[in-house]
């Protein structure tokens, strides 16, 4: 057995199951909260909004899962883009629901906070893959120099 610095820090183990990812857990919680909202009569009567919010919340969970399971950076990034877009769509749904008075006073803020937390986690994951060389940058240097 070797002793010293080399054995002081055990090897890092990555996430093995998608259920262990914090972003997935938060997306699942958000999906569950949307499910609770959809049980309300006012939501059930607004078929377009309830269907859109339900599909968007499910999409965040499913695309986060599928991105994790793909195991190739470019494929993972594609599913993260889907998850980020669906998460943004759901945030818009919260604004619409609040504007239509389907949410109780003070209910929108925690829903938005959870949604924004998920957005940050997805963006960090995406940026990590970009930094690993997931795809070449597409920034137009001319636009950054006010030309």
Secondary structure, DSSP 8 states (H G I E B T S, - for coil): ---SHHHHS-------SGGG-HHHHHHHHHHHHHHHHHTSHHHHH-HHHHHHHHHHHHHHHHHHHHHHHH-SHHHHHHHHHHHHHHHHHHHHHHHHHHHTT-S-TTHHHHHHHHHHHHHHHHHHHHHHHHHTTSS-----HHHHTT-
